[in-house]
Amino acid sequence: MTSAIAGLDRDQTYSVVEAVKFVKNGAKAKFNETIEIAMNLGVDPKHADQMVRGVVALPHGSGKSMRVAVFAKGDKAKEATEAGADLVGADDLADKINAGEMGFDRVIATPDMMGVVGKLGKVLGPRGLMPNPKLGTVTADVKTAVKNAKAGEVQFRVEKAGIVHAGIGKASFTEAQIADNVKAFVDAIMKAKPTGAKGTYVKKISLSSTMGPGVKINPGEAVAR
């Protein structure tokens, strides 16, 4: 663990540009560290009207290679394969997953396949992989869904403590690319503000690399652009 970054005050909040500079400079591991954002929100996700969930297409992608599984038949299965899906099938794919095949990061399904996918709820649900129309992963347009996933589209969902986090880039990205992705993610969270949110919606924002310390971002500066 990196104990310190030169000039960083752990108690101070910084602009997005300043925070990105600290985090990128502090990413000294021998591998390409993931740049991660965490946001503390003033919501209680136990209440349906305070759930924050959605998807965001990052301007520069996430830097993570996404492995995509698609439940589809016939022409839709062919479309998914041509779009670059890693696993495509129907009941046969469900059997593979029940047998322990989990070599994917995103699951997409055509609407007519949800009867098959629904039986996998206990396997896919806890991993956050269950297809959902609101996230664009239950769709007849499998071609676009696969391409968006492969291009670095990021899903987000607030956790019990009101925290939402995601990998939004790599240490190898330029500072400008990371800053663009941070702003896109914050914008998506703002647009996903639930009707039941009371008081301060965005309480804290922190940016870090896999092995580096968190750098606090001024929520007011990040939101008010």
C-alpha positions in Angstrom: 0.0 0.0 0.0 1.3 3.4 -0.9 1.5 5.3 2.4 1.7 8.8 1.0 1.6 10.9 -2.1 3.9 13.9 -2.1 2.0 17.1 -1.2 -1.3 15.3 -0.5 -3.3 16.4 2.5 -5.7 13.5 3.3 -8.1 15.8 5.1 -8.4 18.4 2.3 -10.8 18.2 -0.6 -9.5 18.9 -4.2 -10.9 19.8 -7.6 -11.3 16.9 -10.0 -8.2 18.0 -11.9 -6.1 18.2 -8.8 -7.4 14.9 -7.4 -6.7 13.1 -10.7 -3.1 14.5 -10.8 -2.5 13.1 -7.2 -4.0 9.7 -8.0 -2.2 9.2 -11.3 1.1 10.3 -9.8 0.6 7.9 -6.8 -0.1 4.9 -9.0 3.3 3.3 -8.8 2.5 -0.4 -8.9 4.1 -2.7 -11.4 0.7 -3.4 -13.0 -1.8 -1.0 -14.7 -3.8 0.1 -11.6 -7.5 0.7 -11.9 -8.7 4.2 -11.1 -11.7 3.9 -8.7 -14.3 6.4 -7.7 -16.4 6.1 -4.5 -19.4 8.4 -3.8 -21.2 8.6 -0.4 -24.8 9.5 -1.1 -27.5 10.8 1.2 -29.9 7.9 0.4 -31.1 4.7 2.2 -31.4 2.1 -0.6 -33.6 0.0 1.7 -36.4 2.3 0.4 -37.4 1.8 -3.2 -37.7 5.5 -3.8 -34.1 6.0 -2.7 -32.4 3.4 -4.9 -29.7 4.7 -7.2 -28.9 2.5 -10.1 -28.0 2.9 -13.7 -25.4 2.7 -16.4 -23.0 5.2 -17.9 -21.0 5.2 -21.1 -17.6 6.6 -20.1 -16.1 8.9 -22.8 -12.8 7.0 -22.8 -14.1 3.6 -21.6 -13.1 1.9 -18.4 -9.9 0.2 -19.6 -11.3 -3.1 -18.6 -11.9 -5.8 -21.2 -15.5 -6.9 -20.7 -16.5 -10.5 -21.3 -20.1 -10.6 -22.3 -22.6 -13.5 -22.2 -25.8 -13.3 -24.3 -29.0 -15.3 -24.0 -30.5 -15.3 -27.5 -31.7 -17.6 -30.2 -31.6 -17.6 -34.0 -30.8 -14.4 -35.7 -30.4 -12.6 -32.4 -27.8 -15.1 -31.4 -26.0 -14.6 -34.7 -26.1 -10.8 -34.1 -24.6 -11.2 -30.6 -21.8 -13.4 -31.9 -21.0 -10.9 -34.7 -21.0 -8.0 -32.3 -18.3 -9.8 -30.3 -20.1 -11.6 -27.5 -17.9 -14.1 -25.7 -20.7 -16.6 -24.8 -24.0 -17.0 -26.7 -26.7 -19.5 -26.1 -30.1 -20.3 -24.6 -30.8 -23.4 -22.4 -27.4 -24.7 -23.2 -25.8 -21.5 -21.8 -28.0 -21.7 -18.7 -26.7 -25.3 -18.1 -23.1 -24.1 -18.4 -23.7 -21.4 -15.8 -25.4 -23.8 -13.5 -22.4 -26.1 -13.9 -20.1 -23.3 -12.8 -19.2 -21.4 -16.0 -18.7 -17.7 -14.8 -16.2 -16.4 -17.4 -18.1 -13.2 -18.1 -18.6 -9.7 -16.6 -22.0 -8.8 -18.2 -25.1 -10.8 -19.1 -27.5 -9.6 -21.8 -30.7 -11.3 -22.8 -33.4 -10.8 -25.4 -36.9 -10.4 -23.8 -38.1 -13.9 -24.9 -35.2 -15.5 -23.0 -36.0 -14.1 -19.6 -37.9 -17.3 -18.7 -34.7 -19.2 -19.0 -32.5 -16.4 -17.3 -35.0 -16.0 -14.4 -34.1 -19.5 -13.2 -30.5 -18.3 -12.8 -31.5 -15.6 -10.3 -29.7 -17.3 -7.3 -26.5 -17.5 -9.3 -26.5 -14.2 -11.2 -28.4 -12.0 -8.7 -25.8 -12.0 -5.9 -23.1 -11.1 -8.4 -25.1 -8.2 -9.9 -25.2 -9.9 -13.2 -29.0 -10.3 -13.7 -30.1 -8.7 -16.9 -32.3 -5.7 -16.3 -34.4 -3.6 -18.8 -33.4 -0.4 -16.9 -29.7 -1.1 -17.6 -30.3 -1.9 -21.2 -29.3 -5.6 -20.7 -32.8 -7.0 -21.5 -33.2 -5.8 -25.1 -34.0 -7.0 -28.6 -31.1 -4.8 -29.8 -28.3 -7.2 -28.7 -25.9 -5.8 -31.2 -25.9 -2.4 -29.6 -25.9 -3.8 -26.0 -22.9 -6.0 -26.7 -21.0 -3.1 -28.4 -21.8 -0.7 -25.5 -20.6 -3.3 -22.9 -17.4 -3.9 -24.9 -16.8 -0.1 -25.3 -16.5 0.3 -21.5 -20.1 1.1 -20.4 -20.2 0.9 -16.6 -23.1 -0.1 -14.4 -23.6 1.3 -10.9 -25.7 0.5 -7.9 -25.7 2.1 -4.5 -24.9 -0.3 -1.6 -26.5 -0.5 1.8 -24.4 2.2 3.4 -25.3 4.7 0.6 -22.0 4.2 -1.2 -21.7 3.8 -5.0 -18.3 2.9 -6.5 -16.9 1.9 -9.8 -13.7 1.5 -11.8 -13.6 4.4 -14.2 -10.2 4.1 -15.9 -6.6 2.9 -15.7 -3.4 4.5 -14.4 -2.2 4.5 -18.0 -4.9 6.9 -19.1 -4.0 10.6 -19.4 -5.1 13.0 -16.7 -7.6 14.5 -19.1 -9.1 11.2 -19.9 -9.5 10.2 -16.2 -11.0 13.7 -15.5 -13.5 13.3 -18.3 -14.5 9.9 -17.0 -14.9 11.2 -13.4 -17.2 14.0 -14.6 -19.2 11.6 -16.8 -19.7 9.3 -13.8 -20.7 12.1 -11.4 -23.1 13.5 -14.0 -24.7 10.0 -14.3 -25.1 9.8 -10.5 -26.7 13.2 -10.5 -29.2 12.3 -13.2 -30.0 9.1 -11.3 -31.0 11.1 -8.2 -34.1 9.3 -6.7 -37.3 11.1 -5.8 -36.9 10.0 -2.2 -33.5 11.6 -1.7 -33.6 14.2 1.1 -31.0 16.8 2.2 -27.5 16.6 0.7 -27.5 14.1 -2.1 -23.7 13.9 -2.7 -21.9 13.9 0.6 -18.4 12.7 -0.3 -16.4 11.8 -3.4 -13.1 10.0 -3.3 -10.7 8.9 -6.0 -8.0 6.3 -5.7 -5.9 3.8 -7.6 -5.9 0.1 -6.8 -2.9 0.4 -4.4 -3.0 4.1 -3.6 -4.7 6.2 -0.9 -8.0 7.9 -1.5 -8.0 11.6 -2.5 -11.1 13.6 -1.6 -12.8 15.6 -4.3 -14.9 18.7 -3.4 -18.5 17.5 -4.1 -19.6 21.1 -4.9 -16.9 21.6 -7.5 -17.5 18.2 -9.1 -21.3 18.6 -9.3 -21.6 22.3 -10.1 -20.3 22.5 -13.7 
